[in-house]
Amino acid sequence: MADEEQHLLKCQSYQIPAPHSSTSLANSGSRKTSNNLFSGFQAWFSDHWQKLSDPKMAGGVFAVEASPTAAGSGGKITVAVFFTCLMAATGGLIFGYDIGISGGVTTMESFLKKFFPSVFRNMASAKQNVYCVYDSQLLTSFTSSLYIAGLVASLGAGKVTRAMGRRASMLLGGCTFLAGAAINGVAVNIVMLILGRILLGFGVGFTNQATPVYLSEMAPPKWRGAFNSGFQFFIGIGVVTANLINYGTARIHTWGWRLSLGLAAVPALIMTVAALFLPDTPSSLIQRGHTELAKETLRRARGSSADLDAEFEEFARACQASKVVTSPYQMILRRRYRPHLVMSVAIPFFQQMTGINVIAFYSPILFQTVGFGKDSSLMAAVILGLVNLASILVSTYVVDRYGRRILFLAGGAQMIICQVAVACVLAAKIGASGDMPLTKGDSLAVLILMCIYAAGFGWSWGPLSWLVPSEIFPLEIRPAGQSISVAINFVTTFVLAQTFLAMLCHFKYGSFLFYAGWIALMTAFVALFLPETKGIPLDAMNGVWKRHWYWGRFLADDDSNL
């Protein structure tokens, strides 16, 4: 009882309000917030686009009916929330650009001559096994060093996000990435190159931890999947942009690689400037005691005509639970959070075990390995990125209509078939010796199969692996849970990036069967253990786990399970 009284007093000190009428709550948001840079920006949109977002207007282009479960969503997608989430989603640009740029740069002769001369000598050897040309631990360290830094940063970002807000982590990530891009662009030795990669990793770590959570907290519950998919969409834009830049800079034979690496500053600048105009999320603002600003932010996001009481009170109740948590990393280890912990580890781990990122990193190398010329391999990587980008749009349309599980299962089956088919083509045409390059027709078949594989990833494990972890955690463990999820993503990516070229050299076509086996396992895991989360408000997600055939045993109503 004493604990409950202390709990209530703590929440009262943060001015958690009693229920208001929708009118009073809307009016309370009209108070001045001149210290918030985004306030004036949002007000401009609210004034000039009110008619478009008014659900009473016939054909209001931004009005969308909400589901009954989407409590407090206001029954529409307002212009304010659309542009807020659009700007936040640009955080995916820096991660996507880095994924796309790394593989292309490592095929440029001037880059290899300067930093990795042994790999360059292997390329010149006519007798070299095609599977093993790029097998160099130093070369893979260039790519994978970013992910060790990202791992460290993502764990630290949880505390920053909780104490200072989601927006602060995004700003910090953008500035750090910007510094790393500058160092890489002027690097004169391997030490500067790796240092720049480490700074890039810190930037990606903070951004990847904060952005998916931001999007899930700002979006109306019914359309949370579509808005959160924007993060993966901008990752895809970053990948395609980087591949196109590589295709152009490869023709600058002496310093093209500097341009590719240095231009990483552009997406970092875009993301950082966009973050300057963002408000923090209502959940984060309430958690840090800024109740009035939270009301204002929620009113602008949902529209002045929306009934905001239910959603705001959900935020307030979540605040009451989170305020008494002093160590969220210890809290998430408790029995009642077992399903959340398992998913925070399993989903990002499985995403990387699809093999998509190592294929994206090394796609130019991979396509050169199976018979494409240098320019053709870069263009094949562009095509692969465009297919992935288009498939993300499919996911954005489908995810809030048909749910998460169906996309996971369909995409998994599609990827398994394609990975097995690629392995069969390589086994039949190149074999284990690797001394016979593919014909043009066989190389085209591999490209088509890889595109179908990329499409399967793009509408399933790509966006959903960021969406699901960001929406399943209660507020008291949300930053910690997302940090764990991102950290697992980075550590798995590091291991795979560091070992893929060696694995390709030793496993040969069996590398694709290796990933096919993992995709089969993860598809079965989703079918058995992942409940559907479509349209469920973030702070009502606990009921989903209680009703699940397996996870329900961990969430009994009594406190003995804590």
Rosetta blueprint (number, residue, H / E / L):
1 M L
2 A H
3 D H
4 E H
5 E H
6 Q H
7 H H
8 L H
9 L H
10 K H
11 C H
12 Q H
13 S H
14 Y L
15 Q L
16 I L
17 P L
18 A L
19 P L
20 H L
21 S L
22 S H
23 T H
24 S H
25 L H
26 A H
27 N H
28 S H
29 G L
30 S L
31 R L
32 K L
33 T L
34 S L
35 N L
36 N L
37 L H
38 F H
39 S H
40 G H
41 F H
42 Q H
43 A H
44 W H
45 F H
46 S H
47 D H
48 H H
49 W L
50 Q H
51 K H
52 L H
53 S H
54 D L
55 P L
56 K L
57 M L
58 A L
59 G L
60 G L
61 V L
62 F L
63 A L
64 V L
65 E L
66 A L
67 S L
68 P L
69 T L
70 A L
71 A L
72 G L
73 S L
74 G L
75 G L
76 K L
77 I L
78 T L
79 V H
80 A H
81 V H
82 F H
83 F H
84 T H
85 C H
86 L H
87 M H
88 A H
89 A H
90 T L
91 G L
92 G H
93 L H
94 I H
95 F H
96 G H
97 Y H
98 D H
99 I H
100 G H
101 I H
102 S H
103 G H
104 G H
105 V H
106 T L
107 T L
108 M L
109 E H
110 S H
111 F H
112 L H
113 K H
114 K H
115 F H
116 F L
117 P H
118 S H
119 V H
120 F H
121 R H
122 N H
123 M H
124 A H
125 S L
126 A L
127 K L
128 Q L
129 N L
130 V H
131 Y H
132 C H
133 V L
134 Y L
135 D L
136 S L
137 Q H
138 L H
139 L H
140 T H
141 S H
142 F H
143 T H
144 S H
145 S H
146 L H
147 Y H
148 I H
149 A H
150 G H
151 L H
152 V H
153 A H
154 S H
155 L H
156 G H
157 A H
158 G H
159 K H
160 V H
161 T H
162 R H
163 A H
164 M H
165 G L
166 R H
167 R H
168 A H
169 S H
170 M H
171 L H
172 L H
173 G H
174 G H
175 C H
176 T H
177 F H
178 L H
179 A H
180 G H
181 A H
182 A H
183 I H
184 N H
185 G H
186 V L
187 A L
188 V L
189 N L
190 I H
191 V H
192 M H
193 L H
194 I H
195 L H
196 G H
197 R H
198 I H
199 L H
200 L H
201 G H
202 F H
203 G H
204 V H
205 G H
206 F H
207 T H
208 N H
209 Q H
210 A H
211 T H
212 P H
213 V H
214 Y H
215 L H
216 S H
217 E H
218 M H
219 A L
220 P L
221 P H
222 K H
223 W H
224 R H
225 G H
226 A H
227 F H
228 N H
229 S H
230 G H
231 F H
232 Q H
233 F H
234 F H
235 I H
236 G H
237 I H
238 G H
239 V H
240 V H
241 T H
242 A H
243 N H
244 L H
245 I H
246 N H
247 Y H
248 G H
249 T H
250 A L
251 R L
252 I L
253 H L
254 T L
255 W L
256 G H
257 W H
258 R H
259 L H
260 S H
261 L H
262 G H
263 L L
264 A L
265 A H
266 V H
267 P H
268 A H
269 L H
270 I H
271 M H
272 T H
273 V H
274 A H
275 A H
276 L H
277 F L
278 L L
279 P L
280 D L
281 T L
282 P H
283 S H
284 S H
285 L H
286 I H
287 Q H
288 R L
289 G L
290 H L
291 T H
292 E H
293 L H
294 A H
295 K H
296 E H
297 T H
298 L H
299 R H
300 R H
301 A H
302 R H
303 G L
304 S L
305 S L
306 A L
307 D L
308 L L
309 D H
310 A H
311 E H
312 F H
313 E H
314 E H
315 F H
316 A H
317 R H
318 A H
319 C H
320 Q H
321 A H
322 S H
323 K H
324 V L
325 V L
326 T L
327 S L
328 P H
329 Y H
330 Q H
331 M H
332 I L
333 L L
334 R L
335 R H
336 R H
337 Y H
338 R H
339 P H
340 H H
341 L H
342 V H
343 M H
344 S H
345 V H
346 A H
347 I H
348 P H
349 F H
350 F H
351 Q H
352 Q H
353 M H
354 T L
355 G L
356 I H
357 N H
358 V H
359 I H
360 A H
361 F H
362 Y H
363 S H
364 P H
365 I H
366 L H
367 F H
368 Q H
369 T H
370 V L
371 G L
372 F L
373 G L
374 K H
375 D H
376 S H
377 S H
378 L H
379 M H
380 A H
381 A H
382 V H
383 I H
384 L H
385 G H
386 L H
387 V H
388 N H
389 L H
390 A H
391 S H
392 I H
393 L H
394 V H
395 S H
396 T H
397 Y H
398 V H
399 V H
400 D H
401 R H
402 Y H
403 G L
404 R H
405 R H
406 I H
407 L H
408 F H
409 L H
410 A H
411 G H
412 G H
413 A H
414 Q H
415 M H
416 I H
417 I H
418 C H
419 Q H
420 V H
421 A H
422 V H
423 A H
424 C H
425 V H
426 L H
427 A H
428 A H
429 K H
430 I L
431 G L
432 A L
433 S L
434 G L
435 D L
436 M L
437 P L
438 L L
439 T L
440 K H
441 G H
442 D H
443 S H
444 L H
445 A H
446 V H
447 L H
448 I H
449 L H
450 M H
451 C H
452 I H
453 Y H
454 A H
455 A H
456 G H
457 F H
458 G H
459 W L
460 S L
461 W H
462 G H
463 P H
464 L H
465 S H
466 W H
467 L H
468 V H
469 P H
470 S H
471 E H
472 I H
473 F L
474 P L
475 L H
476 E H
477 I H
478 R H
479 P H
480 A H
481 G H
482 Q H
483 S H
484 I H
485 S H
486 V H
487 A H
488 I H
489 N H
490 F H
491 V H
492 T H
493 T H
494 F H
495 V H
496 L H
497 A H
498 Q H
499 T H
500 F H
501 L H
502 A H
503 M H
504 L H
505 C H
506 H H
507 F H
508 K L
509 Y L
510 G H
511 S H
512 F H
513 L H
514 F H
515 Y H
516 A H
517 G H
518 W H
519 I H
520 A H
521 L H
522 M H
523 T H
524 A H
525 F H
526 V H
527 A H
528 L H
529 F H
530 L L
531 P L
532 E L
533 T L
534 K L
535 G L
536 I L
537 P L
538 L H
539 D H
540 A H
541 M L
542 N H
543 G H
544 V H
545 W H
546 K H
547 R L
548 H L
549 W L
550 Y L
551 W H
552 G H
553 R H
554 F H
555 L L
556 A L
557 D L
558 D L
559 D H
560 S H
561 N H
562 L L
